C-alpha cells in the first residue's frame, strides 16, 4: 500500500496526441528520477482526451494511493471554465471512497520556468541570442491562452515583465490567442512599431513569438496560423516562432517542488481555512460520490 501522497499532474483543455506524449514524458522522467513518489498525469476540460485525468486517478488508486496532490500545468488562472480543476478532480475521485485530493494553484512565472522560456528563445534565435548585441535587436511577443477574467490575463503581463527584466531584449510584449486583447496580429503590430524605434534596427530587428503555455496542441496551431498570416502581410519583417516549454527539466523541477511543499505543509488534506498553502481539499464525499 502507498503511504506517501501521490502526485497527480493535471494538464488543461487539449485532445492533441502530441500534448499527451509530452505529459507522458514528464511523468516518466519524474518517475525515474523520484521512484519514491507515485506519479501520473492527465488532462481535464477536454472531452475524449487521449490521456484523461480520471484515468490518471484510477492508475494512482490502483497503486494504493489514498491521498493525491494535484499540480496543475497552468501558467496563469484560466478564468471561468465549464469545469474547473477542483470539479474535475472531485468527479474523478468520486468513484474511489476514502481517496482525498488537494489542488495546488497554477504554477505562474516561476523563475525556473522563466529560465526554460529563455532557453526556448535562444533556440528560436539559433543559439546566438545571449550576446548583448543580438538581444538588443530582438523583441519578444509572449502569447497567452487568453481568458474572460482580466486577472488571469494580467498574470501573462506580469510574466512578460519578469521575462524582460535583466535579459537584454529590446522588449517583451503580450498578446492572447483567444478571448482577450490584444490578439496576436495586434501584438505583432506593436512589436513592429517598437522595433522601428529600437537602437538595433540598422542591424536588422527580429520578433520572436513565444507561447506562454506548456505543450503543443490546437492552441499552438492557431497561434502559428495567426503568426504566419501576419508575416505574409509584412514580408520585410523577420518573425521567428519559439516552441512551448514541453517536458523540460525545469518544469519537472517546479512540479516536484510544488508537490513537496504541499506534502510538507502537513495540513494540506484538512481543507481548514487559513492553511499556509492556498489549496483546495477534495474527497469522494465532498464531490457527491460515495461516502
PyMOL commands that set and color helices and strands:
alter all, ss='L'
color gray80, all
select helices_A, chain A and resi 17-33+53-62+85-93+111-124+132-135+150-164+184-197+199-203+218-233+249-265
alter helices_A, ss='H'
color red, helices_A
select strands_A, chain A and resi 6-12+39-44+67-72+100-103+138-144+171-176+206-211+238-241+280-283
alter strands_A, ss='S'
color yellow, strands_A
deselect
rebuild
show_as cartoon
